[in-house]
Amino acid sequence: MEKLAEVQAAIPHRDPFLFVDEIVECGDKHIVCRKTFTGQEDFFRGHYPDYPIVPGVLQCEAALQAGAILLSKIIEDEKIGARVPVVAKVGELRFKQMVFPGDTITMEVKFRDRMTGVYFLRAKVTVNGKTSVQFDFACALTERGEGRGTSNVSG
């Protein structure tokens, strides 16, 4: 299976908001994925245009998407059905290295624990062999379409 097709078969994200190019390795409790930022991504036009860097939040999103791919396999094994994981918590977030146009990041996500429909994971993003960002996160299972038309987000 083509690298991108394997990613797209696991998660619903699509361009321009797909931040995983390939799955490098996937085990029962861990996954390694990669993403190359070409410099042509639209966000570079507005994120420090004279010194373009990949926003840290997009590096986190790339790791979260890698985690979603891992969870899709775990959920499939557990026969969860139509429920989907959504981010419920992010903690211990540390940014350590900048990522620039042309860089390839590697996202490593490890499954840590599960409690009644909540999955706990640890993410580490590296660039050129150095840690760029690392964080813990939790995903809760929700029914597809649950919460549509309402919002618990305050702004």
C-alpha positions as CSV (number, residue, x, y, z in Angstrom):
1,M,0.0,0.0,0.0
2,E,1.3,3.5,-0.9
3,K,2.6,5.4,2.2
4,L,0.0,8.2,2.1
5,A,-2.8,5.8,1.4
6,E,-1.9,3.8,4.5
7,V,-2.1,7.0,6.6
8,Q,-5.4,8.1,5.0
9,A,-6.9,4.7,5.6
10,A,-6.3,5.1,9.3
11,I,-7.4,8.7,10.0
12,P,-9.9,11.1,8.4
13,H,-7.5,14.1,8.1
14,R,-6.8,15.4,4.6
15,D,-4.7,18.1,3.0
16,P,-4.3,20.9,4.0
17,F,-4.6,19.6,7.6
18,L,-2.8,16.2,7.2
19,F,0.5,16.3,9.0
20,V,1.7,12.7,8.6
21,D,3.4,11.7,5.3
22,E,4.2,8.1,6.2
23,I,4.1,5.4,8.9
24,V,7.6,4.2,9.5
25,E,6.9,1.6,12.2
26,C,3.8,0.6,14.1
27,G,3.6,-1.9,16.9
28,D,0.9,-2.8,19.5
29,K,1.8,0.1,21.8
30,H,3.9,2.5,19.7
31,I,4.1,4.2,16.3
32,V,6.7,6.2,14.4
33,C,5.7,8.5,11.6
34,R,7.3,11.2,9.5
35,K,6.3,14.6,8.0
36,T,8.4,16.8,5.7
37,F,7.6,20.5,5.6
38,T,8.3,21.6,2.0
39,G,8.2,25.3,2.6
40,Q,5.2,25.6,0.3
41,E,2.6,25.2,3.1
42,D,0.3,28.2,3.3
43,F,1.0,28.9,7.0
44,F,4.6,30.0,6.2
45,R,3.2,33.1,4.5
46,G,2.0,34.4,7.8
47,H,4.0,32.7,10.5
48,Y,7.2,34.8,10.8
49,P,7.3,35.5,7.0
50,D,10.9,36.9,7.2
51,Y,12.0,33.9,9.3
52,P,9.6,31.0,8.6
53,I,9.3,28.4,11.2
54,V,6.8,25.5,11.7
55,P,4.4,26.6,14.4
56,G,4.8,24.5,17.5
57,V,1.1,23.8,17.7
58,L,1.3,22.1,14.2
59,Q,4.2,20.0,15.4
60,C,1.9,18.9,18.2
61,E,-0.9,18.3,15.7
62,A,1.4,16.0,13.7
63,A,2.1,14.0,16.8
64,L,-1.6,13.8,17.7
65,Q,-2.3,12.6,14.2
66,A,0.3,9.9,14.6
67,G,-1.3,9.0,17.9
68,A,-4.7,8.8,16.2
69,I,-3.3,6.3,13.7
70,L,-2.0,4.2,16.6
71,L,-5.4,4.4,18.4
72,S,-7.2,3.5,15.2
73,K,-5.4,0.2,15.3
74,I,-6.0,-0.3,19.1
75,I,-9.7,0.6,18.7
76,E,-10.1,-1.7,15.8
77,D,-8.5,-4.6,17.8
78,E,-10.9,-3.8,20.7
79,K,-13.9,-3.7,18.3
80,I,-15.0,-0.3,19.5
81,G,-17.1,0.4,16.4
82,A,-18.2,3.9,15.4
83,R,-16.6,5.7,18.3
84,V,-13.6,8.0,17.6
85,P,-10.8,9.3,19.8
86,V,-10.7,13.1,20.4
87,V,-8.1,14.9,22.4
88,A,-9.2,15.4,26.0
89,K,-6.0,16.6,27.7
90,V,-2.4,17.7,26.9
91,G,0.2,18.0,29.6
92,E,3.9,18.4,30.3
93,L,4.3,20.2,27.0
94,R,7.9,21.2,26.2
95,F,9.2,22.9,23.1
96,K,12.9,22.5,22.6
97,Q,13.9,22.9,19.0
98,M,12.6,25.0,16.0
99,V,11.5,23.3,12.8
100,F,12.1,25.1,9.5
101,P,10.9,24.7,5.9
102,G,12.6,21.7,4.3
103,D,12.9,19.9,7.7
104,T,11.5,16.4,8.2
105,I,10.1,15.6,11.7
106,T,9.8,12.2,13.2
107,M,6.8,11.6,15.6
108,E,7.1,8.8,18.1
109,V,4.0,8.1,20.1
110,K,3.7,5.5,22.9
111,F,0.5,4.1,24.4
112,R,0.8,4.3,28.1
113,D,-2.6,3.3,29.7
114,R,-6.3,3.0,29.3
115,M,-9.1,3.7,31.7
116,T,-12.8,3.4,30.7
117,G,-12.7,4.8,27.2
118,V,-9.8,7.2,27.9
119,Y,-6.4,6.5,26.3
120,F,-3.1,8.0,27.7
121,L,-0.2,8.5,25.4
122,R,3.2,10.1,25.3
123,A,4.5,12.0,22.2
124,K,8.0,13.0,21.2
125,V,8.8,14.9,18.0
126,T,12.4,15.1,16.7
127,V,14.1,17.0,14.0
128,N,17.6,16.3,12.8
129,G,18.0,13.9,15.7
130,K,17.1,16.4,18.4
131,T,13.9,16.6,20.4
132,S,11.6,19.4,19.1
133,V,8.6,18.9,21.3
134,Q,7.4,16.4,23.8
135,F,4.1,16.0,25.7
136,D,1.6,13.7,27.3
137,F,-1.9,13.5,26.0
138,A,-5.2,11.7,26.6
139,C,-7.9,10.9,24.1
140,A,-11.5,10.1,25.0
141,L,-13.8,8.1,22.8
142,T,-16.9,9.8,21.5
143,E,-19.7,8.8,19.2
144,R,-19.4,10.1,15.7
145,G,-21.5,13.3,15.5
146,E,-21.7,13.7,19.3
147,G,-21.7,17.3,20.4
148,R,-22.5,18.7,16.9
149,G,-24.3,22.0,17.1
150,T,-23.1,22.6,20.7
151,S,-19.8,23.7,22.1
152,N,-18.1,23.4,25.4
153,V,-15.2,25.6,24.2
154,S,-15.1,29.0,25.8
155,G,-13.4,31.8,24.0
